[in-house]
Amino acid sequence: MSQSTLRRLLSTARYEVLPTAGIVERIEEYVAPGREITVTASTGLTLEATLSTAEQLQALGFRAVPHLAARMIHGRPELTEIVDRLAEAAVDRIFVPAGDATPPAGGYVGAHDLLVDLSSMAAPFQHIGVSAYPESHPIIPDDVTIQAMWDKRDYATHLVSNLCFDPALVASWVARVRSRGIELPLVLGIAGKVELAKLARVATKIGVGESTRFLRKNTATFTRMAKPGGYNPRKFLDKLGPVLDDPDMGVAGLHIYTFNQIKDTEVWRRKQLAALGGAEEVSNLT
């Protein structure tokens, strides 16, 4: 991978966080304003936590991206309220997953249903991301996720890929997505510099039932982190060099799953940039 490609991806990387207590303060302490921060939505932490965290981050000068999990929203009236609330907070970007709420809270079974309603509103969102799955979803069959990506392409501005630790699989998946005629830019999801013990502590903060789902969905993460040298984000990116360098593959950015390890993630990112000749300081973080 060229140094210019890696520098661009690291410089513009966005972070995903869970809206737990104190996360806004940690982001403000370690991350410079202007970075894009996505805020997950889960039944254990409530949609209110997602929205209020996004509002606080936006007010502090970050580019907040709340996750509007379709299955957590009761229907068009609640969606209208959310859109108005985010417009008031000057939030102009969202991510729309289906979410894990079972049964659904109301009228939206999946992300597509919500996106259709959203398209008929005077919504302020310039950037709308939707999910993409390099590996099989733990619950949804592959043919359903593939069809869903096709159905959502006209309502979204970009794809955000779920975690996958196999660079060869990611490379072949991106090529297949492009061969199907899906041209949306891809924001590639990768795990940050995550410590296993801290990852386990995050799981305990989001409720017993939600933690079970969290652990099940992130089994691969735990497995990789437990192995000495099992996962290194820089090595992962290096192995994807040909894909990242190829403009036809359309990898527009990085979506770093921090699991709320904000300081560790930012230290890692800045050190990588410094090694590339970047000018970002790390002294205030170490």
Secondary structure as GFF3:
##gff-version 3
##sequence-region A 1 286
A	DSSP	alpha_helix	3	12	.	.	.	ID=ss1
A	DSSP	beta_strand	14	17	.	.	.	ID=ss2
A	DSSP	alpha_helix	23	30	.	.	.	ID=ss3
A	DSSP	beta_strand	36	39	.	.	.	ID=ss4
A	DSSP	alpha_helix	47	59	.	.	.	ID=ss5
A	DSSP	beta_strand	63	66	.	.	.	ID=ss6
A	DSSP	three_ten_helix	70	72	.	.	.	ID=ss7
A	DSSP	alpha_helix	76	88	.	.	.	ID=ss8
A	DSSP	beta_strand	93	96	.	.	.	ID=ss9
A	DSSP	alpha_helix	111	119	.	.	.	ID=ss10
A	DSSP	beta_strand	127	132	.	.	.	ID=ss11
A	DSSP	alpha_helix	142	152	.	.	.	ID=ss12
A	DSSP	beta_strand	158	161	.	.	.	ID=ss13
A	DSSP	alpha_helix	167	179	.	.	.	ID=ss14
A	DSSP	beta_strand	186	191	.	.	.	ID=ss15
A	DSSP	alpha_helix	196	204	.	.	.	ID=ss16
A	DSSP	alpha_helix	208	217	.	.	.	ID=ss17
A	DSSP	alpha_helix	219	226	.	.	.	ID=ss18
A	DSSP	alpha_helix	233	239	.	.	.	ID=ss19
A	DSSP	alpha_helix	241	245	.	.	.	ID=ss20
A	DSSP	three_ten_helix	247	249	.	.	.	ID=ss21
A	DSSP	beta_strand	251	257	.	.	.	ID=ss22
A	DSSP	alpha_helix	262	275	.	.	.	ID=ss23
###
